[in-house]
Amino acid sequence: GDMSCSACFSGSLDVGNPMGCETSIANLDVYTSSQETDHSEKSPSDAVVIITDVFGWRLPNIRLIADRMAAELQLRVFVPDLHDGWSP
């Protein structure tokens, strides 16, 4: 049967301004947030990758989550565009 529903595409927008930036890595658009201040125990390769839901990488909510994670974990956080430019 049909697994879609109108509630799957509803929600709310978080309040705030994302602090990261958009860049391209290996021809993939990526939102990147990095608020590292303590580099003493971190490897340059330590990072978090957030896989988005249907709302995609441009939704402010996921970017704000990435910013919070970057600040709390002191790591780089990447949110790739896995929808190839499409999101509702």
Number of C-alpha atoms within 10 A of each C-alpha: 3 4 5 8 8 6 7 10 10 8 8 6 9 13 9 10 11 18 15 19 12 15 13 12 10 6 7 12 17 21 24 21 26 21 18 14 9 10 10 6 6 12 9 9 8 10 16 16 13 16 13 16 11 12 18 21 26 19 15 17 19 22 26 19 17 26 25 18 18 22 17 11 16 18 24 22 27 25 23 23 19 17 13 10 11 12 14 8
